[in-house]
Amino acid sequence: MSDTVPTERPLVALLKRAERSRAEAERWFRFVKRFDESRRTGRDLAAARRDLALAARKESYLKS
């Protein structure tokens, strides 16, 4: 029957794998956060351009 208590070597390997997984998760989180911020900025700029064009059309309509 095998021993259920992990030996030191597999435990060290498990800890190293957990550290790598955490580092990968942190990198992914930073990437997604940066991507979301840039996408939001693009949406905000598009909305501002749309609002500006709408205001210009409204002003032009009111002048005529």
PDB file of N, CA, C, O and CB in Angstrom:
ATOM      1  N   MET A   1       0.837  -1.179   0.000  1.00  0.00           N
ATOM      2  CA  MET A   1       0.000   0.000   0.000  1.00  0.00           C
ATOM      3  C   MET A   1       0.887   1.250   0.000  1.00  0.00           C
ATOM      4  O   MET A   1       1.918   1.283   0.672  1.00  0.00           O
ATOM      5  CB  MET A   1      -0.955  -0.006   1.219  1.00  0.00           C
ATOM      6  N   SER A   2       0.484   2.266  -0.750  1.00  0.00           N
ATOM      7  CA  SER A   2       1.334   3.454  -0.849  1.00  0.00           C
ATOM      8  C   SER A   2       1.093   4.388   0.333  1.00  0.00           C
ATOM      9  O   SER A   2       0.027   4.413   0.948  1.00  0.00           O
ATOM     10  CB  SER A   2       1.075   4.195  -2.174  1.00  0.00           C
ATOM     11  N   ASP A   3       2.101   5.121   0.602  1.00  0.00           N
ATOM     12  CA  ASP A   3       2.037   6.083   1.699  1.00  0.00           C
ATOM     13  C   ASP A   3       1.226   7.300   1.239  1.00  0.00           C
ATOM     14  O   ASP A   3       1.451   7.791   0.133  1.00  0.00           O
ATOM     15  CB  ASP A   3       3.474   6.508   2.161  1.00  0.00           C
ATOM     16  N   THR A   4       0.298   7.795   2.046  1.00  0.00           N
ATOM     17  CA  THR A   4      -0.540   8.934   1.650  1.00  0.00           C
ATOM     18  C   THR A   4       0.101  10.272   1.975  1.00  0.00           C
ATOM     19  O   THR A   4      -0.343  11.301   1.465  1.00  0.00           O
ATOM     20  CB  THR A   4      -1.887   8.847   2.329  1.00  0.00           C
ATOM     21  N   VAL A   5       1.129  10.287   2.805  1.00  0.00           N
ATOM     22  CA  VAL A   5       1.816  11.532   3.135  1.00  0.00           C
ATOM     23  C   VAL A   5       2.810  11.826   2.020  1.00  0.00           C
ATOM     24  O   VAL A   5       3.658  10.984   1.721  1.00  0.00           O
ATOM     25  CB  VAL A   5       2.534  11.442   4.529  1.00  0.00           C
ATOM     26  N   PRO A   6       2.728  13.005   1.394  1.00  0.00           N
ATOM     27  CA  PRO A   6       3.641  13.296   0.289  1.00  0.00           C
ATOM     28  C   PRO A   6       5.075  13.433   0.782  1.00  0.00           C
ATOM     29  O   PRO A   6       5.331  13.952   1.868  1.00  0.00           O
ATOM     30  CB  PRO A   6       3.213  14.572  -0.434  1.00  0.00           C
ATOM     31  N   THR A   7       5.990  12.963  -0.028  1.00  0.00           N
ATOM     32  CA  THR A   7       7.401  13.137   0.317  1.00  0.00           C
ATOM     33  C   THR A   7       7.795  14.563  -0.016  1.00  0.00           C
ATOM     34  O   THR A   7       7.019  15.309  -0.614  1.00  0.00           O
ATOM     35  CB  THR A   7       8.311  12.111  -0.439  1.00  0.00           C
ATOM     36  N   GLU A   8       8.982  14.930   0.367  1.00  0.00           N
ATOM     37  CA  GLU A   8       9.407  16.323   0.210  1.00  0.00           C
ATOM     38  C   GLU A   8       9.500  16.734  -1.256  1.00  0.00           C
ATOM     39  O   GLU A   8       9.090  17.838  -1.612  1.00  0.00           O
ATOM     40  CB  GLU A   8      10.749  16.537   0.886  1.00  0.00           C
ATOM     41  N   ARG A   9      10.030  15.869  -2.102  1.00  0.00           N
ATOM     42  CA  ARG A   9      10.233  16.232  -3.508  1.00  0.00           C
ATOM     43  C   ARG A   9       8.907  16.526  -4.224  1.00  0.00           C
ATOM     44  O   ARG A   9       8.801  17.574  -4.861  1.00  0.00           O
ATOM     45  CB  ARG A   9      10.976  15.108  -4.233  1.00  0.00           C
ATOM     46  N   PRO A  10       7.897  15.658  -4.153  1.00  0.00           N
ATOM     47  CA  PRO A  10       6.623  15.991  -4.801  1.00  0.00           C
ATOM     48  C   PRO A  10       5.964  17.228  -4.190  1.00  0.00           C
ATOM     49  O   PRO A  10       5.289  17.984  -4.890  1.00  0.00           O
ATOM     50  CB  PRO A  10       5.669  14.808  -4.710  1.00  0.00           C
ATOM     51  N   LEU A  11       6.155  17.432  -2.902  1.00  0.00           N
ATOM     52  CA  LEU A  11       5.579  18.605  -2.256  1.00  0.00           C
ATOM     53  C   LEU A  11       6.229  19.882  -2.786  1.00  0.00           C
ATOM     54  O   LEU A  11       5.543  20.869  -3.049  1.00  0.00           O
ATOM     55  CB  LEU A  11       5.743  18.514  -0.729  1.00  0.00           C
ATOM     56  N   VAL A  12       7.548  19.859  -2.942  1.00  0.00           N
ATOM     57  CA  VAL A  12       8.257  21.021  -3.492  1.00  0.00           C
ATOM     58  C   VAL A  12       7.796  21.272  -4.928  1.00  0.00           C
ATOM     59  O   VAL A  12       7.570  22.417  -5.318  1.00  0.00           O
ATOM     60  CB  VAL A  12       9.802  20.804  -3.444  1.00  0.00           C
ATOM     61  N   ALA A  13       7.658  20.213  -5.703  1.00  0.00           N
ATOM     62  CA  ALA A  13       7.183  20.363  -7.082  1.00  0.00           C
ATOM     63  C   ALA A  13       5.772  20.946  -7.107  1.00  0.00           C
ATOM     64  O   ALA A  13       5.457  21.794  -7.941  1.00  0.00           O
ATOM     65  CB  ALA A  13       7.209  19.007  -7.815  1.00  0.00           C
ATOM     66  N   LEU A  14       4.936  20.490  -6.196  1.00  0.00           N
ATOM     67  CA  LEU A  14       3.570  21.002  -6.112  1.00  0.00           C
ATOM     68  C   LEU A  14       3.562  22.491  -5.761  1.00  0.00           C
ATOM     69  O   LEU A  14       2.795  23.260  -6.339  1.00  0.00           O
ATOM     70  CB  LEU A  14       2.766  20.209  -5.073  1.00  0.00           C
ATOM     71  N   LEU A  15       4.406  22.895  -4.822  1.00  0.00           N
ATOM     72  CA  LEU A  15       4.484  24.308  -4.439  1.00  0.00           C
ATOM     73  C   LEU A  15       5.001  25.167  -5.590  1.00  0.00           C
ATOM     74  O   LEU A  15       4.501  26.267  -5.821  1.00  0.00           O
ATOM     75  CB  LEU A  15       5.386  24.479  -3.212  1.00  0.00           C
ATOM     76  N   LYS A  16       6.003  24.663  -6.310  1.00  0.00           N
ATOM     77  CA  LYS A  16       6.531  25.420  -7.454  1.00  0.00           C
ATOM     78  C   LYS A  16       5.462  25.579  -8.531  1.00  0.00           C
ATOM     79  O   LYS A  16       5.327  26.647  -9.129  1.00  0.00           O
ATOM     80  CB  LYS A  16       7.779  24.720  -8.043  1.00  0.00           C
ATOM     81  N   ARG A  17       4.702  24.507  -8.774  1.00  0.00           N
ATOM     82  CA  ARG A  17       3.631  24.580  -9.763  1.00  0.00           C
ATOM     83  C   ARG A  17       2.570  25.586  -9.327  1.00  0.00           C
ATOM     84  O   ARG A  17       2.046  26.330 -10.155  1.00  0.00           O
ATOM     85  CB  ARG A  17       2.998  23.193  -9.980  1.00  0.00           C
ATOM     86  N   ALA A  18       2.251  25.615  -8.044  1.00  0.00           N
ATOM     87  CA  ALA A  18       1.262  26.570  -7.528  1.00  0.00           C
ATOM     88  C   ALA A  18       1.760  28.000  -7.686  1.00  0.00           C
ATOM     89  O   ALA A  18       0.984  28.895  -8.020  1.00  0.00           O
ATOM     90  CB  ALA A  18       0.949  26.281  -6.048  1.00  0.00           C
ATOM     91  N   GLU A  19       3.059  28.222  -7.446  1.00  0.00           N
ATOM     92  CA  GLU A  19       3.620  29.567  -7.619  1.00  0.00           C
ATOM     93  C   GLU A  19       3.553  29.996  -9.078  1.00  0.00           C
ATOM     94  O   GLU A  19       3.219  31.143  -9.374  1.00  0.00           O
ATOM     95  CB  GLU A  19       5.076  29.615  -7.121  1.00  0.00           C
ATOM     96  N   ARG A  20       3.871  29.073  -9.997  1.00  0.00           N
ATOM     97  CA  ARG A  20       3.790  29.404 -11.429  1.00  0.00           C
ATOM     98  C   ARG A  20       2.355  29.704 -11.828  1.00  0.00           C
ATOM     99  O   ARG A  20       2.100  30.642 -12.583  1.00  0.00           O
ATOM    100  CB  ARG A  20       4.346  28.251 -12.288  1.00  0.00           C
ATOM    101  N   SER A  21       1.426  28.917 -11.327  1.00  0.00           N
ATOM    102  CA  SER A  21       0.016  29.144 -11.655  1.00  0.00           C
ATOM    103  C   SER A  21      -0.450  30.497 -11.139  1.00  0.00           C
ATOM    104  O   SER A  21      -1.193  31.208 -11.816  1.00  0.00           O
ATOM    105  CB  SER A  21      -0.860  28.027 -11.069  1.00  0.00           C
ATOM    106  N   ARG A  22      -0.012  30.844  -9.947  1.00  0.00           N
ATOM    107  CA  ARG A  22      -0.400  32.142  -9.389  1.00  0.00           C
ATOM    108  C   ARG A  22       0.195  33.277 -10.212  1.00  0.00           C
ATOM    109  O   ARG A  22      -0.480  34.267 -10.492  1.00  0.00           O
ATOM    110  CB  ARG A  22       0.049  32.257  -7.920  1.00  0.00           C
ATOM    111  N   ALA A  23       1.465  33.133 -10.598  1.00  0.00           N
ATOM    112  CA  ALA A  23       2.106  34.166 -11.415  1.00  0.00           C
ATOM    113  C   ALA A  23       1.383  34.310 -12.756  1.00  0.00           C
ATOM    114  O   ALA A  23       1.160  35.425 -13.229  1.00  0.00           O
ATOM    115  CB  ALA A  23       3.600  33.830 -11.643  1.00  0.00           C
ATOM    116  N   GLU A  24       1.018  33.178 -13.367  1.00  0.00           N
ATOM    117  CA  GLU A  24       0.272  33.236 -14.629  1.00  0.00           C
ATOM    118  C   GLU A  24      -1.083  33.902 -14.436  1.00  0.00           C
ATOM    119  O   GLU A  24      -1.507  34.705 -15.267  1.00  0.00           O
ATOM    120  CB  GLU A  24       0.086  31.828 -15.208  1.00  0.00           C
ATOM    121  N   ALA A  25      -1.754  33.576 -13.355  1.00  0.00           N
ATOM    122  CA  ALA A  25      -3.064  34.179 -13.083  1.00  0.00           C
ATOM    123  C   ALA A  25      -2.934  35.681 -12.877  1.00  0.00           C
ATOM    124  O   ALA A  25      -3.782  36.441 -13.345  1.00  0.00           O
ATOM    125  CB  ALA A  25      -3.712  33.532 -11.848  1.00  0.00           C
ATOM    126  N   GLU A  26      -1.889  36.121 -12.186  1.00  0.00           N
ATOM    127  CA  GLU A  26      -1.688  37.556 -11.974  1.00  0.00           C
ATOM    128  C   GLU A  26      -1.397  38.265 -13.288  1.00  0.00           C
ATOM    129  O   GLU A  26      -1.913  39.356 -13.532  1.00  0.00           O
ATOM    130  CB  GLU A  26      -0.544  37.798 -10.981  1.00  0.00           C
ATOM    131  N   ARG A  27      -0.569  37.651 -14.144  1.00  0.00           N
ATOM    132  CA  ARG A  27      -0.281  38.261 -15.453  1.00  0.00           C
ATOM    133  C   ARG A  27      -1.552  38.366 -16.282  1.00  0.00           C
ATOM    134  O   ARG A  27      -1.796  39.392 -16.917  1.00  0.00           O
ATOM    135  CB  ARG A  27       0.784  37.443 -16.217  1.00  0.00           C
ATOM    136  N   TRP A  28      -2.363  37.313 -16.281  1.00  0.00           N
ATOM    137  CA  TRP A  28      -3.608  37.315 -17.042  1.00  0.00           C
ATOM    138  C   TRP A  28      -4.557  38.389 -16.516  1.00  0.00           C
ATOM    139  O   TRP A  28      -5.189  39.092 -17.303  1.00  0.00           O
ATOM    140  CB  TRP A  28      -4.279  35.933 -16.981  1.00  0.00           C
ATOM    141  N   PHE A  29      -4.663  38.523 -15.191  1.00  0.00           N
ATOM    142  CA  PHE A  29      -5.536  39.528 -14.599  1.00  0.00           C
ATOM    143  C   PHE A  29      -5.093  40.930 -15.012  1.00  0.00           C
ATOM    144  O   PHE A  29      -5.923  41.767 -15.367  1.00  0.00           O
ATOM    145  CB  PHE A  29      -5.546  39.398 -13.066  1.00  0.00           C
ATOM    146  N   ARG A  30      -3.771  41.187 -14.965  1.00  0.00           N
ATOM    147  CA  ARG A  30      -3.280  42.510 -15.373  1.00  0.00           C
ATOM    148  C   ARG A  30      -3.570  42.779 -16.846  1.00  0.00           C
ATOM    149  O   ARG A  30      -3.956  43.888 -17.215  1.00  0.00           O
ATOM    150  CB  ARG A  30      -1.774  42.626 -15.109  1.00  0.00           C
ATOM    151  N   PHE A  31      -3.382  41.750 -17.694  1.00  0.00           N
ATOM    152  CA  PHE A  31      -3.650  41.911 -19.118  1.00  0.00           C
ATOM    153  C   PHE A  31      -5.123  42.235 -19.361  1.00  0.00           C
ATOM    154  O   PHE A  31      -5.440  43.164 -20.104  1.00  0.00           O
ATOM    155  CB  PHE A  31      -3.251  40.643 -19.883  1.00  0.00           C
ATOM    156  N   VAL A  32      -6.018  41.477 -18.742  1.00  0.00           N
ATOM    157  CA  VAL A  32      -7.457  41.684 -18.934  1.00  0.00           C
ATOM    158  C   VAL A  32      -7.860  43.063 -18.434  1.00  0.00           C
ATOM    159  O   VAL A  32      -8.660  43.748 -19.071  1.00  0.00           O
ATOM    160  CB  VAL A  32      -8.271  40.591 -18.205  1.00  0.00           C
ATOM    161  N   LYS A  33      -7.316  43.467 -17.309  1.00  0.00           N
ATOM    162  CA  LYS A  33      -7.641  44.786 -16.757  1.00  0.00           C
ATOM    163  C   LYS A  33      -7.189  45.891 -17.716  1.00  0.00           C
ATOM    164  O   LYS A  33      -7.930  46.840 -17.971  1.00  0.00           O
ATOM    165  CB  LYS A  33      -6.977  44.973 -15.369  1.00  0.00           C
ATOM    166  N   ARG A  34      -5.964  45.761 -18.247  1.00  0.00           N
ATOM    167  CA  ARG A  34      -5.450  46.759 -19.181  1.00  0.00           C
ATOM    168  C   ARG A  34      -6.287  46.775 -20.458  1.00  0.00           C
ATOM    169  O   ARG A  34      -6.614  47.846 -20.970  1.00  0.00           O
ATOM    170  CB  ARG A  34      -3.972  46.479 -19.513  1.00  0.00           C
ATOM    171  N   PHE A  35      -6.633  45.597 -20.972  1.00  0.00           N
ATOM    172  CA  PHE A  35      -7.438  45.508 -22.184  1.00  0.00           C
ATOM    173  C   PHE A  35      -8.805  46.143 -21.969  1.00  0.00           C
ATOM    174  O   PHE A  35      -9.292  46.876 -22.829  1.00  0.00           O
ATOM    175  CB  PHE A  35      -7.593  44.047 -22.621  1.00  0.00           C
ATOM    176  N   ASP A  36      -9.427  45.865 -20.826  1.00  0.00           N
ATOM    177  CA  ASP A  36     -10.743  46.413 -20.527  1.00  0.00           C
ATOM    178  C   ASP A  36     -10.683  47.931 -20.420  1.00  0.00           C
ATOM    179  O   ASP A  36     -11.581  48.625 -20.896  1.00  0.00           O
ATOM    180  CB  ASP A  36     -11.294  45.811 -19.231  1.00  0.00           C
ATOM    181  N   GLU A  37      -9.618  48.452 -19.791  1.00  0.00           N
ATOM    182  CA  GLU A  37      -9.479  49.907 -19.669  1.00  0.00           C
ATOM    183  C   GLU A  37      -9.314  50.553 -21.035  1.00  0.00           C
ATOM    184  O   GLU A  37      -9.906  51.601 -21.293  1.00  0.00           O
ATOM    185  CB  GLU A  37      -8.286  50.262 -18.773  1.00  0.00           C
ATOM    186  N   SER A  38      -8.518  49.947 -21.920  1.00  0.00           N
ATOM    187  CA  SER A  38      -8.323  50.534 -23.245  1.00  0.00           C
ATOM    188  C   SER A  38      -9.608  50.457 -24.060  1.00  0.00           C
ATOM    189  O   SER A  38      -9.919  51.376 -24.818  1.00  0.00           O
ATOM    190  CB  SER A  38      -7.178  49.823 -23.988  1.00  0.00           C
ATOM    191  N   ARG A  39     -10.359  49.360 -23.908  1.00  0.00           N
ATOM    192  CA  ARG A  39     -11.617  49.231 -24.636  1.00  0.00           C
ATOM    193  C   ARG A  39     -12.624  50.260 -24.137  1.00  0.00           C
ATOM    194  O   ARG A  39     -13.360  50.848 -24.930  1.00  0.00           O
ATOM    195  CB  ARG A  39     -12.187  47.810 -24.488  1.00  0.00           C
ATOM    196  N   ARG A  40     -12.657  50.478 -22.826  1.00  0.00           N
ATOM    197  CA  ARG A  40     -13.572  51.464 -22.253  1.00  0.00           C
ATOM    198  C   ARG A  40     -13.206  52.858 -22.748  1.00  0.00           C
ATOM    199  O   ARG A  40     -14.090  53.652 -23.069  1.00  0.00           O
ATOM    200  CB  ARG A  40     -13.540  51.411 -20.707  1.00  0.00           C
ATOM    201  N   THR A  41     -11.913  53.163 -22.811  1.00  0.00           N
ATOM    202  CA  THR A  41     -11.471  54.463 -23.299  1.00  0.00           C
ATOM    203  C   THR A  41     -11.924  54.662 -24.741  1.00  0.00           C
ATOM    204  O   THR A  41     -12.395  55.740 -25.104  1.00  0.00           O
ATOM    205  CB  THR A  41      -9.939  54.594 -23.192  1.00  0.00           C
ATOM    206  N   GLY A  42     -11.784  53.630 -25.557  1.00  0.00           N
ATOM    207  CA  GLY A  42     -12.239  53.709 -26.948  1.00  0.00           C
ATOM    208  C   GLY A  42     -13.732  53.953 -27.040  1.00  0.00           C
ATOM    209  O   GLY A  42     -14.188  54.744 -27.866  1.00  0.00           O
ATOM    210  N   ARG A  43     -14.493  53.276 -26.193  1.00  0.00           N
ATOM    211  CA  ARG A  43     -15.947  53.485 -26.181  1.00  0.00           C
ATOM    212  C   ARG A  43     -16.280  54.904 -25.756  1.00  0.00           C
ATOM    213  O   ARG A  43     -17.164  55.535 -26.335  1.00  0.00           O
ATOM    214  CB  ARG A  43     -16.635  52.479 -25.241  1.00  0.00           C
ATOM    215  N   ASP A  44     -15.575  55.415 -24.744  1.00  0.00           N
ATOM    216  CA  ASP A  44     -15.831  56.769 -24.271  1.00  0.00           C
ATOM    217  C   ASP A  44     -15.520  57.792 -25.356  1.00  0.00           C
ATOM    218  O   ASP A  44     -16.261  58.759 -25.532  1.00  0.00           O
ATOM    219  CB  ASP A  44     -15.006  57.062 -23.017  1.00  0.00           C
ATOM    220  N   LEU A  45     -14.419  57.579 -26.086  1.00  0.00           N
ATOM    221  CA  LEU A  45     -14.071  58.502 -27.164  1.00  0.00           C
ATOM    222  C   LEU A  45     -15.118  58.457 -28.274  1.00  0.00           C
ATOM    223  O   LEU A  45     -15.498  59.497 -28.811  1.00  0.00           O
ATOM    224  CB  LEU A  45     -12.683  58.168 -27.731  1.00  0.00           C
ATOM    225  N   ALA A  46     -15.577  57.273 -28.616  1.00  0.00           N
ATOM    226  CA  ALA A  46     -16.602  57.144 -29.657  1.00  0.00           C
ATOM    227  C   ALA A  46     -17.895  57.826 -29.214  1.00  0.00           C
ATOM    228  O   ALA A  46     -18.545  58.500 -30.013  1.00  0.00           O
ATOM    229  CB  ALA A  46     -16.866  55.652 -29.983  1.00  0.00           C
ATOM    230  N   ALA A  47     -18.265  57.659 -27.963  1.00  0.00           N
ATOM    231  CA  ALA A  47     -19.478  58.293 -27.448  1.00  0.00           C
ATOM    232  C   ALA A  47     -19.330  59.812 -27.457  1.00  0.00           C
ATOM    233  O   ALA A  47     -20.283  60.523 -27.776  1.00  0.00           O
ATOM    234  CB  ALA A  47     -19.787  57.794 -26.022  1.00  0.00           C
ATOM    235  N   ALA A  48     -18.157  60.311 -27.113  1.00  0.00           N
ATOM    236  CA  ALA A  48     -17.931  61.757 -27.110  1.00  0.00           C
ATOM    237  C   ALA A  48     -18.018  62.308 -28.531  1.00  0.00           C
ATOM    238  O   ALA A  48     -18.607  63.366 -28.749  1.00  0.00           O
ATOM    239  CB  ALA A  48     -16.556  62.093 -26.487  1.00  0.00           C
ATOM    240  N   ARG A  49     -17.431  61.591 -29.508  1.00  0.00           N
ATOM    241  CA  ARG A  49     -17.524  62.043 -30.903  1.00  0.00           C
ATOM    242  C   ARG A  49     -18.970  62.040 -31.380  1.00  0.00           C
ATOM    243  O   ARG A  49     -19.405  62.961 -32.072  1.00  0.00           O
ATOM    244  CB  ARG A  49     -16.668  61.152 -31.818  1.00  0.00           C
ATOM    245  N   ARG A  50     -19.710  61.005 -31.010  1.00  0.00           N
ATOM    246  CA  ARG A  50     -21.111  60.907 -31.409  1.00  0.00           C
ATOM    247  C   ARG A  50     -21.921  62.054 -30.797  1.00  0.00           C
ATOM    248  O   ARG A  50     -22.746  62.666 -31.475  1.00  0.00           O
ATOM    249  CB  ARG A  50     -21.701  59.543 -30.985  1.00  0.00           C
ATOM    250  N   ASP A  51     -21.684  62.339 -29.523  1.00  0.00           N
ATOM    251  CA  ASP A  51     -22.404  63.428 -28.856  1.00  0.00           C
ATOM    252  C   ASP A  51     -22.057  64.777 -29.472  1.00  0.00           C
ATOM    253  O   ASP A  51     -22.925  65.637 -29.624  1.00  0.00           O
ATOM    254  CB  ASP A  51     -22.086  63.441 -27.358  1.00  0.00           C
ATOM    255  N   LEU A  52     -20.793  64.962 -29.826  1.00  0.00           N
ATOM    256  CA  LEU A  52     -20.360  66.215 -30.437  1.00  0.00           C
ATOM    257  C   LEU A  52     -21.019  66.393 -31.805  1.00  0.00           C
ATOM    258  O   LEU A  52     -21.479  67.485 -32.137  1.00  0.00           O
ATOM    259  CB  LEU A  52     -18.822  66.251 -30.569  1.00  0.00           C
ATOM    260  N   ALA A  53     -21.064  65.321 -32.597  1.00  0.00           N
ATOM    261  CA  ALA A  53     -21.704  65.393 -33.912  1.00  0.00           C
ATOM    262  C   ALA A  53     -23.194  65.671 -33.767  1.00  0.00           C
ATOM    263  O   ALA A  53     -23.757  66.447 -34.540  1.00  0.00           O
ATOM    264  CB  ALA A  53     -21.480  64.088 -34.697  1.00  0.00           C
ATOM    265  N   LEU A  54     -23.832  65.054 -32.796  1.00  0.00           N
ATOM    266  CA  LEU A  54     -25.257  65.273 -32.561  1.00  0.00           C
ATOM    267  C   LEU A  54     -25.514  66.721 -32.147  1.00  0.00           C
ATOM    268  O   LEU A  54     -26.478  67.334 -32.608  1.00  0.00           O
ATOM    269  CB  LEU A  54     -25.781  64.307 -31.481  1.00  0.00           C
ATOM    270  N   ALA A  55     -24.668  67.266 -31.292  1.00  0.00           N
ATOM    271  CA  ALA A  55     -24.823  68.658 -30.859  1.00  0.00           C
ATOM    272  C   ALA A  55     -24.628  69.611 -32.035  1.00  0.00           C
ATOM    273  O   ALA A  55     -25.339  70.610 -32.148  1.00  0.00           O
ATOM    274  CB  ALA A  55     -23.822  68.989 -29.735  1.00  0.00           C
ATOM    275  N   ALA A  56     -23.669  69.308 -32.911  1.00  0.00           N
ATOM    276  CA  ALA A  56     -23.434  70.163 -34.077  1.00  0.00           C
ATOM    277  C   ALA A  56     -24.637  70.125 -35.014  1.00  0.00           C
ATOM    278  O   ALA A  56     -25.046  71.161 -35.540  1.00  0.00           O
ATOM    279  CB  ALA A  56     -22.158  69.723 -34.826  1.00  0.00           C
ATOM    280  N   ARG A  57     -25.207  68.933 -35.226  1.00  0.00           N
ATOM    281  CA  ARG A  57     -26.397  68.836 -36.078  1.00  0.00           C
ATOM    282  C   ARG A  57     -27.574  69.587 -35.470  1.00  0.00           C
ATOM    283  O   ARG A  57     -28.326  70.254 -36.181  1.00  0.00           O
ATOM    284  CB  ARG A  57     -26.775  67.368 -36.302  1.00  0.00           C
ATOM    285  N   LYS A  58     -27.731  69.478 -34.171  1.00  0.00           N
ATOM    286  CA  LYS A  58     -28.838  70.156 -33.491  1.00  0.00           C
ATOM    287  C   LYS A  58     -28.678  71.670 -33.612  1.00  0.00           C
ATOM    288  O   LYS A  58     -29.645  72.385 -33.871  1.00  0.00           O
ATOM    289  CB  LYS A  58     -28.907  69.737 -31.999  1.00  0.00           C
ATOM    290  N   GLU A  59     -27.444  72.151 -33.423  1.00  0.00           N
ATOM    291  CA  GLU A  59     -27.181  73.590 -33.528  1.00  0.00           C
ATOM    292  C   GLU A  59     -27.434  74.075 -34.952  1.00  0.00           C
ATOM    293  O   GLU A  59     -28.004  75.147 -35.156  1.00  0.00           O
ATOM    294  CB  GLU A  59     -25.729  73.911 -33.104  1.00  0.00           C
ATOM    295  N   SER A  60     -27.012  73.287 -35.932  1.00  0.00           N
ATOM    296  CA  SER A  60     -27.225  73.635 -37.333  1.00  0.00           C
ATOM    297  C   SER A  60     -28.721  73.680 -37.647  1.00  0.00           C
ATOM    298  O   SER A  60     -29.182  74.568 -38.365  1.00  0.00           O
ATOM    299  CB  SER A  60     -26.512  72.626 -38.256  1.00  0.00           C
ATOM    300  N   TYR A  61     -29.464  72.736 -37.116  1.00  0.00           N
ATOM    301  CA  TYR A  61     -30.909  72.682 -37.338  1.00  0.00           C
ATOM    302  C   TYR A  61     -31.599  73.891 -36.718  1.00  0.00           C
ATOM    303  O   TYR A  61     -32.509  74.464 -37.317  1.00  0.00           O
ATOM    304  CB  TYR A  61     -31.494  71.386 -36.759  1.00  0.00           C
ATOM    305  N   LEU A  62     -31.163  74.284 -35.506  1.00  0.00           N
ATOM    306  CA  LEU A  62     -31.797  75.413 -34.828  1.00  0.00           C
ATOM    307  C   LEU A  62     -31.497  76.735 -35.524  1.00  0.00           C
ATOM    308  O   LEU A  62     -32.310  77.657 -35.467  1.00  0.00           O
ATOM    309  CB  LEU A  62     -31.339  75.477 -33.381  1.00  0.00           C
ATOM    310  N   LYS A  63     -30.337  76.843 -36.181  1.00  0.00           N
ATOM    311  CA  LYS A  63     -29.984  78.075 -36.886  1.00  0.00           C
ATOM    312  C   LYS A  63     -30.812  78.249 -38.153  1.00  0.00           C
ATOM    313  O   LYS A  63     -31.062  79.381 -38.567  1.00  0.00           O
ATOM    314  CB  LYS A  63     -28.497  78.081 -37.232  1.00  0.00           C
ATOM    315  N   SER A  64     -31.237  77.171 -38.770  1.00  0.00           N
ATOM    316  CA  SER A  64     -31.965  77.283 -40.042  1.00  0.00           C
ATOM    317  C   SER A  64     -33.444  77.518 -39.855  1.00  0.00           C
ATOM    318  O   SER A  64     -34.180  77.633 -40.836  1.00  0.00           O
ATOM    319  CB  SER A  64     -31.764  76.045 -40.862  1.00  0.00           C
TER     320      SER A  64
END
